[in-house]
Amino acid sequence: MSFTRRRFLVLFPAFAASAKAEVTWPRKKKPAPPPPPLTVYIGTDTSKGISKGIYQARFDTTQGKLTVPMLAAATARPSYFTVTPAGPAKRFLYAVNAINDPAATTTTFAIDPKTGALHESGQVTAAGAGPAYISVDDTNHSAFVANYFGGTVASYRIQPDGTLSQPVDRVDFKDHQKFGALGPVTARQDTSHPHCTTISPDNRFVLVCDLGTDHITVFQTHPETGQISDPQVFSNNRPGSGPRHVAFHPNNRWVYGINEIDSTIDHYLWTATRFADNPQGLLVNTNTPVKTIAADFPAEKNTAAELAIAPDGLTLYASNRGEDTIAVFSIRPKDGKLDLIQRIPCGGKTPRHFTLDPTAQWLLCGNQDSATITIFRRDAATGKLTGPTQIVTIDSPLFTLFV
């Protein structure tokens, strides 16, 4: 059969359409837009007359860069604060005003959802001198404050307008028949010094570290009313250690406690009973303490400060004031034991507090006595830190919080 010009003109469009259907050209994907910067609030020591209160900055998680902090709210010595859980409702920030005076306060700030600006909306008594810690439960009904110098813990209801009620319960830890005898380091353990009110993952208990008695007390909480009750007292059996803060592992079965005076970390097993009428939170010490400082560094020249656990549960970080380092430990997945994998200079002096950013790619360390925040990159595979990659100037940083 001859292939005529007329037949070619008839068949060509079909051939062309078929060829076009079979050949596909790779399309260039549009690069994903970078994530928006996160808001960071920074609490500062206002007692020196330089810093004014809480500062606000933006943090680029892609580059690990912090903008110059700007004053967000003038308030006295905001050494620790927390925010209400994320959600559709308006969010609030609660800051303790850590002055060594029985008239110390806790202040509520409304957070502007667009700008992150803080607007003071209420202030109540801290129910003790030197408030050092505040926490809010995930139900957004209750808040808890530890008063370091006053030796008390106070609980509050969160009211419909976001402000705190007057104290619902006030517990005096100077009742040593109930909360244990004072430790042997008289210069630091002259009285009870509650240092944290850490809420359990199920919101049923609050854990209080008392540096003065070397004990951790577990209270049952009642979020609907703000009450706390049924204290259970636990010890690491090392008088003079000085418990400061605790952190729950992501598996909710392990608790790690950092001890300020002897610069150690303890590992506890956590069990919460399910009895509806009288639930109990129990700590079992595994007796596997580890030092946060080098063996040849004088223990009396260091006070351990903060600890944090990576979201993957494989790494724990701790800060040392004196040695001025961040110690990095791997966490054994099988039994939770700690192994030192790195000790890195903090890039400043007196690292009172540090925090991991929400992506866990970066660590921000506030160096109280060198007036800086240092940024470190975190290796996701090993947990180790490199840096500082940036040093930001701000006077006497005490606390940092991502929102």
Secondary structure, 3 states (H helix, E strand, C coil): CCCCHHHHHHHHHHHHHHHHHHCCCCCCCCCCCCCCCEEEEEEECHHHCCCCEEEEEEEECCCCEECCCEEEEECCCEEEEEECCCCCCCCEEEEEECCCCCCCEEEEEEECCCCCCEEEEEEEECCCCCEEEEEECCCCCEEEEEECCCCEEEEEEECCCCCECCCCEEEECCCHHHHCCCCCCCCCCCCCCECCCEECCCCCEEEEEECCCCEEEEEEEECCCCEEEEEEEEECCCCCCCEEEEEECCCCCEEEEEECCCCEEEEEEEEECCCCCCCCEEEEECCCCEECCCCCCCHHHCEEEEEEECCCCCEEEEEEECCCEEEEEEECCCCCCEEEEEEEECCCCCEEEEEECCCCCEEEEEECCCCEEEEEEECCCCCCEEEEEEEEECCCEEEEEEC
